[in-house]
Amino acid sequence: MGRFFGHGHHHHHHHNHHHHHNHGHHHNQNLFPSGKEIGYQGPTETGVEPFVAVTADVPPEQKSYFPLVSPAQSSHDAFDPVRSWGYLSPFHSLPSNAFGLEGSSGKVPNQCELTQVHLLHRHGARYPTSSKEPAGFATRLKAAGNYKASGNLEFLNSWSYGLGKEVLTPFGRSQLFNLGVGFRQKYGHLLNKIAHPKAKLVFRTTSQHRMLHSALNFAAGNIIVKSIVIEAPGFNNTLAPYFTCNNSEHASKTFVKTIMSNW
């Protein structure tokens, strides 16, 4: 069961404090004033809020996974292994018939009016669970002692495991930042409906590092209030209910088998 963050439109009047840490160095924030404090910014008027979901002929699609590199393959091979890792594949748009909705589209029909958007989303690309593979493989490989790998596996002779634990990867941060840009392009016009001039968007997220920073990267550039829900036993957490729902870790075998055969 993945953990999620979500957002909605709320009127909220608390100030949001942003903290920036320069790793390895402590500096006096007063020595580095903000752009607004320095001034001389030039023209800063932004454009009208876009509404691509309504105005574009076709909805935008997510196709790229830059800067990831696909494993070596011949130039004439159309098979892309990166898109065939199941739930581990980078987020990308699927054809409309992928889940039996032939001809469906994200474009709003002319006879309809879009008034709200609700988003419930998982975190971005992350480092592996520390107690499982591939860290376990690295541990067993080291315990194997002296061995001599050859051929395609020759790299194992000098290989060491270097992945982090649980948190977002740099690519994961870019995924959520780009998703936020996409949402602003598709649905930004809805922000005009917020009546109060000082109203702020509230982004709800669970407390684990990768979920919190997924929400922060999605919201980058917006005036936001963070609503952080503690993810631990004994807390009411509607975004990560696996501590209270005993069936949350038991996937439907039929459903999984169907999805695995396709992806």
C-alpha positions as CSV (number, residue, x, y, z in Angstrom):
1,M,0.0,0.0,0.0
2,G,1.6,3.3,-1.0
3,R,1.4,6.5,0.9
4,F,0.0,9.5,-0.7
5,F,-0.4,13.2,-0.6
6,G,-3.4,15.2,-1.7
7,H,-4.5,18.7,-2.1
8,G,-7.6,20.8,-2.1
9,H,-8.7,24.4,-2.2
10,H,-9.0,25.9,1.3
11,H,-9.1,29.3,2.8
12,H,-6.2,29.5,5.2
13,H,-4.4,32.5,6.7
14,H,-1.4,31.1,8.5
15,H,2.0,32.1,7.2
16,N,4.2,29.4,5.8
17,H,7.8,29.4,6.9
18,H,10.3,27.9,4.5
19,H,13.6,26.5,5.8
20,H,16.6,26.0,3.6
21,H,19.6,24.0,4.8
22,N,23.0,24.3,3.3
23,H,24.5,20.9,4.1
24,G,27.7,21.0,6.0
25,H,27.7,24.8,6.5
26,H,25.9,27.1,8.9
27,H,25.3,30.5,7.6
28,N,23.6,33.7,8.8
29,Q,20.4,34.0,6.8
30,N,20.7,37.8,7.1
31,L,23.8,37.7,4.8
32,F,21.7,36.2,2.1
33,P,18.6,38.3,1.7
34,S,15.7,37.2,-0.5
35,G,15.1,38.5,-4.0
36,K,12.3,40.6,-2.8
37,E,14.5,42.2,-0.2
38,I,17.2,43.0,-2.7
39,G,14.8,44.3,-5.3
40,Y,15.9,45.1,-8.9
41,Q,13.8,42.2,-10.2
42,G,12.7,43.7,-13.4
43,P,9.1,43.2,-14.7
44,T,7.3,40.4,-12.6
45,E,3.8,40.4,-14.1
46,T,2.8,36.8,-14.8
47,G,0.4,35.5,-17.4
48,V,-3.2,34.6,-17.0
49,E,-3.9,31.2,-15.4
50,P,-4.0,28.5,-18.1
51,F,-6.7,26.0,-18.6
52,V,-5.2,23.5,-21.0
53,A,-7.6,20.7,-20.0
54,V,-10.4,22.8,-21.6
55,T,-8.6,24.9,-24.3
56,A,-6.2,22.4,-25.9
57,D,-7.3,20.1,-28.7
58,V,-5.6,17.1,-27.0
59,P,-4.6,16.7,-23.4
60,P,-0.8,16.8,-22.6
61,E,0.8,13.4,-22.1
62,Q,3.7,12.3,-19.9
63,K,6.2,10.6,-22.2
64,S,9.7,11.4,-21.0
65,Y,11.7,10.0,-18.1
66,F,14.8,12.3,-18.6
67,P,17.5,12.0,-17.4
68,L,17.2,8.2,-16.8
69,V,19.0,6.1,-19.4
70,S,17.4,2.8,-20.7
71,P,19.6,-0.3,-20.6
72,A,21.6,-0.9,-23.8
73,Q,19.3,-2.0,-26.7
74,S,19.6,-2.1,-30.5
75,S,18.4,0.9,-32.4
76,H,15.6,-1.1,-34.2
77,D,14.2,-2.6,-31.0
78,A,11.0,-0.9,-30.1
79,F,10.8,-2.6,-26.7
80,D,11.7,-0.2,-23.8
81,P,12.5,-2.1,-20.6
82,V,12.1,1.0,-18.5
83,R,8.3,1.0,-19.4
84,S,8.0,-2.7,-18.5
85,W,8.9,-2.7,-14.8
86,G,5.3,-2.7,-13.6
87,Y,4.8,-0.4,-10.7
88,L,8.5,0.4,-10.7
89,S,8.3,2.1,-14.1
90,P,8.5,5.9,-14.1
91,F,5.1,7.5,-14.3
92,H,3.9,7.9,-17.9
93,S,0.7,8.3,-19.9
94,L,-1.0,5.1,-21.1
95,P,-3.3,4.7,-24.2
96,S,-7.0,5.2,-23.5
97,N,-7.7,1.4,-24.0
98,A,-5.2,0.3,-21.3
99,F,-8.0,-0.1,-18.7
100,G,-10.9,-0.7,-21.1
101,L,-11.8,2.9,-21.7
102,E,-11.4,3.0,-25.5
103,G,-11.5,6.5,-26.8
104,S,-11.6,8.2,-23.4
105,S,-9.6,11.4,-22.9
106,G,-8.6,13.9,-20.3
107,K,-10.0,16.7,-22.3
108,V,-13.2,18.3,-20.9
109,P,-16.2,17.8,-23.3
110,N,-17.6,21.1,-24.7
111,Q,-21.0,20.6,-23.1
112,C,-19.4,20.3,-19.6
113,E,-17.8,22.7,-17.2
114,L,-14.9,21.7,-15.0
115,T,-15.3,23.2,-11.5
116,Q,-13.1,21.1,-9.3
117,V,-10.0,18.9,-9.5
118,H,-9.1,16.3,-6.8
119,L,-5.7,14.7,-6.7
120,L,-4.5,11.7,-4.7
121,H,-1.0,10.8,-5.6
122,R,1.8,8.6,-4.6
123,H,5.3,9.8,-3.9
124,G,7.9,10.1,-6.7
125,A,10.7,7.7,-7.5
126,R,12.5,6.6,-4.3
127,Y,15.3,4.6,-3.0
128,P,14.6,1.0,-2.1
129,T,13.1,-0.2,1.2
130,S,16.2,-0.6,3.4
131,S,15.3,-4.0,4.8
132,K,14.7,-5.7,1.4
133,E,16.3,-6.1,-2.0
134,P,18.6,-5.0,-3.6
135,A,20.4,-4.1,-0.3
136,G,20.0,-7.8,0.7
137,F,21.6,-8.9,-2.5
138,A,24.6,-6.6,-1.9
139,T,25.0,-8.0,1.6
140,R,24.9,-11.6,0.4
141,L,27.4,-10.8,-2.4
142,K,29.8,-9.3,0.1
143,A,29.4,-12.3,2.4
144,A,30.2,-14.6,-0.5
145,G,33.9,-13.7,-0.2
146,N,36.3,-14.3,-3.0
147,Y,34.7,-14.9,-6.4
148,K,35.6,-14.0,-10.0
149,A,32.7,-12.7,-12.1
150,S,33.2,-12.6,-15.9
151,G,31.4,-11.5,-19.0
152,N,28.4,-9.2,-18.5
153,L,28.8,-9.6,-14.8
154,E,32.4,-8.6,-14.6
155,F,31.5,-5.3,-13.0
156,L,30.5,-7.2,-9.8
157,N,34.2,-7.7,-9.1
158,S,34.6,-4.0,-8.1
159,W,30.9,-3.1,-7.4
160,S,29.6,-1.7,-4.2
161,Y,26.0,-0.9,-3.3
162,G,25.4,2.9,-3.2
163,L,21.7,3.5,-3.0
164,G,20.0,5.5,-0.3
165,K,17.1,4.4,2.0
166,E,13.5,5.2,1.4
167,V,13.8,8.9,0.5
168,L,13.1,10.5,-2.9
169,T,15.7,10.3,-5.6
170,P,16.6,13.5,-7.5
171,F,14.6,12.0,-10.4
172,G,11.7,11.5,-8.0
173,R,11.8,15.2,-7.0
174,S,11.7,16.2,-10.7
175,Q,8.7,14.0,-11.3
176,L,6.6,15.7,-8.7
177,F,7.8,19.2,-9.7
178,N,6.9,18.5,-13.3
179,L,3.5,17.0,-12.2
180,G,2.9,20.3,-10.4
181,V,3.7,22.3,-13.5
182,G,1.4,20.1,-15.5
183,F,-1.5,20.6,-13.1
184,R,-1.0,24.4,-13.1
185,Q,-1.0,24.3,-16.9
186,K,-4.1,22.1,-17.1
187,Y,-6.2,23.5,-14.3
188,G,-4.7,26.8,-13.2
189,H,-7.8,28.7,-14.2
190,L,-9.6,27.2,-11.3
191,L,-7.5,29.3,-8.9
192,N,-9.4,32.3,-10.2
193,K,-12.5,30.9,-8.4
194,I,-10.9,31.4,-4.9
195,A,-12.8,34.4,-3.6
196,H,-10.5,35.6,-0.8
197,P,-7.4,37.4,-2.2
198,K,-5.2,35.9,0.6
199,A,-6.5,32.4,0.3
200,K,-3.9,29.7,0.2
201,L,-3.8,26.2,-1.2
202,V,-3.5,23.5,1.5
203,F,-1.5,20.4,0.6
204,R,-2.1,17.4,2.8
205,T,0.7,14.9,3.1
206,T,1.9,12.1,5.4
207,S,5.0,12.7,7.6
208,Q,7.5,10.4,6.0
209,H,10.3,12.2,4.2
210,R,9.5,11.0,0.7
211,M,5.8,11.9,0.9
212,L,6.5,15.3,2.5
213,H,9.0,16.2,-0.1
214,S,6.8,14.9,-2.9
215,A,4.2,17.4,-1.8
216,L,6.7,20.2,-1.5
217,N,8.1,19.6,-5.0
218,F,4.6,19.4,-6.4
219,A,3.7,22.7,-4.8
220,A,6.9,24.5,-5.6
221,G,6.0,28.0,-6.8
222,N,2.6,28.1,-5.1
223,I,1.8,29.9,-1.8
224,I,1.0,26.9,0.3
225,V,0.2,25.7,3.8
226,K,1.5,22.2,4.7
227,S,-0.8,19.9,6.5
228,I,1.4,17.0,7.7
229,V,-0.4,13.9,9.0
230,I,1.8,11.7,11.2
231,E,2.4,8.3,9.7
232,A,2.8,5.9,12.7
233,P,0.8,3.4,14.7
234,G,-1.9,5.1,16.9
235,F,-2.5,8.1,14.7
236,N,-5.6,8.7,12.6
237,N,-4.2,8.9,9.1
238,T,-6.6,8.8,6.1
239,L,-3.7,9.1,3.6
240,A,-1.9,6.1,4.9
241,P,-4.4,3.8,6.6
242,Y,-2.4,0.6,6.5
243,F,-1.7,0.7,10.3
244,T,-5.5,0.5,10.9
245,C,-6.7,-1.5,7.9
246,N,-5.6,-5.1,8.2
247,N,-6.4,-5.9,4.6
248,S,-4.5,-3.1,3.0
249,E,-1.4,-5.3,2.3
250,H,-3.4,-8.1,0.7
251,A,-3.7,-7.3,-3.0
252,S,-6.5,-9.0,-5.0
253,K,-4.7,-11.9,-6.8
254,T,-7.0,-11.7,-9.8
255,F,-6.5,-8.0,-10.3
256,V,-2.7,-8.2,-9.9
257,K,-2.4,-11.1,-12.3
258,T,-4.3,-9.2,-15.0
259,I,-2.1,-6.1,-14.5
260,M,1.2,-8.1,-14.4
261,S,0.3,-9.8,-17.7
262,N,0.0,-6.4,-19.4
263,W,2.8,-4.5,-17.8
